[in-house]
Each structure stands twice: as structure tokens, then as C-alpha cells.
Amino acid sequence: MSARIRRTLALLVAFSLLLMAGATHASEISMEEEEAKTPIVWDAMVMRPLGIAALAVGVAFFAVSTPIVAITRPSDIGKVGHVLIVKPAKYVWVDPIGTH
């Protein structure tokens, strides 16, 4: 693998991990409803595409981690799938725009 491909892949993985860490931390913070509102344009033009990217990375990570989790902790596959796939999917397609 060339150095450029490795750097690009490492950057993509690091960025996706930061996105997932930020998303899980932000969901744990309880704010007043008025403070939690995001401008609709920002949500639609920036955050939703990032949510789609996080979903794609989560699906890839889930595909890689599923055999490992199935061997070591088969009862936890649902937890891994919920964090990597369900949360980003709900954010992109279920949550109303401008509520986060």
C-alpha cells in the first residue's frame, strides 16, 4: 500500500472516530430545549451529510467487528450495531432537522 493511501486511510479513520466520540458525548449532555436547537441550514447542509458519512463508516466498522464480537461476545452484537449503525441512522432519517 502506498504511503499516500495509508495516510488518507489513517486520516479517514481518525476523523470518523472523532465524529463518533463527539456524537456519543453530545447525546449524553442534557441541555435546555432552547440551547439544544441547531440552525436548520447548518443541520441540513453540514451535520446531516456528516451523519451520512458517520453511518457509512459505522457500517464498515460493524462489518469488520462483527466476526470478532460474534466469537468473543455474541450477546453484545446488538450493542455494537446500535452504536455504529442505529444511532447515526436515527439522526439522519428520524430526528427532525434543527433539534440537535
N, C-alpha and C positions, 0 to 999 in steps of 0.2 A: 504494500500500500504506500503510495507516495506521501511525502511529508505534508503536502497541501491538503490532501484528502483527510489525513489524520487530524490536522489542525481544525479543519472545518467540522469534522465529526465531533471532536472534543468540545469545540465551541457550542455546537448544537446541543450536545448532552448537558453541558454546564448551564446553558440558557434554559433548557427545559426543566432541569432540576430547580433552578431558581424560581421559575414560574410556578411549579407545583408547590414548593415550600411557601411561597408568598400566598398562594391561593388557600392552602390549608390554614395558615396563620391568620389570614384575613377573615376566614369564616368563623374562627373561634372568638374574635373580638366582638363584644357586644357594644353597639353604638346606638344612639338615639336615631329614630327613623329619619329625621331631617338631616342629620350628619351623614347618614349612610347613602343618601341619594347621589348618584353619579350623573353628570350631564349626559343627556341622551345621545348627542353626537359623539362624544368621547366613547361611550359604551358601544355604540353601533359601529363606529369606524376603527376603533383601536382594540378595545377589550374583547369583543366578540371574535374577531379574527385571531387574536392571541388565544382565546379559548378553543377555537378550532385546532390551532397548532398544538396546544396542550393535549387536546383529545387525541390527535394523531400520534404524538409522542407517547401518550399513555397506552394507546393500543399496541404500539411497538414494544414498549417495556413489558406490558402484560403478556404479549406473545412469547417474549424471551423468558419471563419469570415463571410462567405457568408450569412448565415441566419441573422446575426446581421446587416450587411450592407444592406441587402435586406429590412429589416424592417425600419431602420433609414434613410438611404440614397440610395435608389435603383438606382439612376442615377450614383453613384460612384462605382458600382461593376466592371466596366471596368477598372477604375484606379487601384483598388486593384489587380485585375487579371493581369494587365500589370506589376506592380511592383513585385508581388510574383511569377508569372509564366512566362510571356513573356520574361522579361529581362534575367533571368537565362537560359531559353531555347535558346534564340538567342545566348547567349555567348557560350553555349555548342555545338550547332549544326550549327549555321550560321556563326559566326565570324571566320575568318581564324586563324589558330594556329600561335602564336607568335606576334600578333598585339596589344596585351594589355599589 
